Amino acid sequence: MTKLSVRPRSIGELYPALEDAVTQAMSPRRGPVHLALPFDLLTAETGRADLPEMSPDRLALPLQAGDLEKLGEWLNSARRPLVLAGPTAARPHRLAARTAAEAALGLRIIPMESPRGMKDPSLGALAELMPQADLIVLAGKRLDFTLGFGGAGALGKDARVVVIDPDGPMLERARRLLGERLILAFQADPFAALAQIRAAQPTSERLSWRAQVDDALKNRSAKGPSSSADGAMDPRALCETVQAFLASAPDPVLVCDGGEFGQWAQAFCRAPVRIINGMSGAIGAGVCYAIAAKIARPDATVVVLMGDGTAGFHMMELDTAVRENAAVIAVIGNDLRWNAVHLIQVRTYGPQRLIGCELSPTARYHDVASALGGAGFAAHDAPGLATALTQAAGSGLPACINVSLAGEAAPVFSASLRSTTGH
């Protein structure tokens, strides 16, 4: 779960352990560490007057000229390349580096941060193009379960693979799993390496491929008809209403929690800063993420979307939001059930054998927010939701909007269908 887990057992070990933990957390690839601090050490006297100097950050080594040349040759000769990046590439502080590398190469660098991998709805119909790629570059993207550990089912049968990663063990994993399909493996900062490649003049086939990739990423043509329920919103209509609000809101921050409704939110809502449930697939922490975002950026408009089942995990954190003056807006898509479990049971056992999927139709989540000192609103259609969003933003309070939702499975998009949105 972590890059490092340490428990110092003496005063002498305390500071070196802390320094090592911070260094490991901040070194490429950045990630969490675990430091267990026994209470007797925290209350003991160290005998130090000053803390030692911290060690400088560890930086990924740059690629040598010869390695850059090899990488450039493969990238420039590929007719249908795909560059897949890890979750860090989706962060705002990485945008400039990613944009520079895309401009240098004349192709898209696609961040992957969802546990659903290529089935992430925010990637549109990209999964259908993957088998056609002749070169796949993993730029800081782990070769993990989200890519089928490199199997042909995920990466296709014919593509060659290049791995650029600051983490040495990830290169060893790639060599072990890919065998002869791995043509290059470099331990380096992927964006720094890609930005240094001198791109050749793109061929017509290469330009056509990039257009196909862009169209696939934008595609929002869902397979299967939408369902409807009396007095309940279609999940796409709900998300598009929220998106219209985000588009006009000052400094919007979007938080998408897990579950089926969370996938609709990831597909149809966007903002310059987006936080999703992460590679672990965690469910329920959306309100907590939103509160932290609002404290970090007090002037931002922070909206979190979650289902009614998801809301059950940390609904009481709205009390934290009130106490901390964190005026977040929580939009709950309420389909009266644990929809992911409901869908699995229907598929596996049939609709006559559903157990424990339903949630209470009398639950009033918006009244909980009001009772805790925030603002609560209920909505059943797009105009009502639009009005509630405006009122929630104007209240200056942590707010919850309880929206009646028609329960649907997470969207799956197909390139064989005509896209009906420019998103």
C-alpha positions, 0 to 999 in steps of 0.5 A: 500500500505504501512506498515505505513503512517504518517504526523507529524504536529509539530516539536516535532512529526518529529523525533519520526515519522521518527524513527517509520517509519524506525523501521517499514520499517526494522522490520519483515516483511520488507516493504515500509512506507510513511512519509509525511514531510510538508515543514514548518517543514523541514525548521523550527529549532528543537532546538536540538544539536544532534539526539537521538539514534535510536532504535535497529531493531526489530527481529522476535521471535525464536520458542520455543522447543515445537513448533519446535517439532510440526513443525518437526513432521508434516514436517517429516511425510509428504510424499509430502510437498511443502514449498512456500516462499515470495519474500524476499526469492528470494533476494541474501542476503537470499540465504544462509539462504534458502540453509541452510533450504533446506539442513536441511529439504531435500526439496525445498523452492520455492520463489514466487514473481510474481503477476501470482502466481503459473502461474509464468512461472519461476516456470515451471509446478509446478502448476500441482503438487500443488493438490498432496501435502499433506502438504503446508508450507507458509514460509513468503508467504502471503496467498493472491490473488496469492494463491487464498486466500487459496482456493482449486483451488490453494492449492488443497482440501486435503493438510494441511497448516502450516504458519510461518510468522513474521507478526502477522496479516498474521497469523490471515488472515490464520486462518480466510481463512483456518479454520480447514485446518490450523494445525500450525501457528507461528510468527517467522522468517521462515528460522530460524525456518526451519533450526532448524528442524532435518529431518528424513531419507527420504522415497523413496516416499519423494525422488520421490516427491522431484525429481518430484518437481525439474523436474516441476520447470525445465520444459519448455515444452510449451503448444501449437505451437509457432507462427512465423512472417517474419523477427521476432524472436520467444520469446523463441529464443530471450530469449535463446540468451540473456541467452547465453550472460548473462552466459558469462557476468561478474556479470550479473544482470537481470531485467524483466519488465511486460507484455507478453514478460516479462513472456518469459524473466522470464521463459528462462533467469536467473542470480544470481541477478534477479529483476522482476516487483513485486507483484503489477504487475507494467509495465514500470519501468524496465529501472529505476530498471536497472539504480538503479542496475547499480549505486549500482553495477557499475561493473555488467552487467545489462540487462533489457528485456521489450516489446515495449508497456512497453518501452513507459512508461519510455523510456526517462529514458535512458537520466538519464542513460546517465547522470549518466553513467549507462551503462545498456543494454535494450532489447526491444522485439518489436511485434508492439502491446500491446500484453496482451491487444491484447490477451484479446480482441481476447479471449473476442471479437474476432479478428475482434473487436480489438481496440487500440492494435497496435503500430507503425511499424516505431518506432525506439527505438534504435535511441532514445537511440543514440539520447540521447547519448547512443548506439542503435542497431536493430536485427531481428535474433539470430546471429544479437542479439548476435552481438548487445549484444556484441557491446552494452556491449563493447560500455560502454554506455547505450544501447537499442537493438530493436528486431523484435519479433513474438507476443505470449502469456505468456508461460504455461508449462505442466508436461504432455509434455516432457521437452526440456531444462535443465533450 
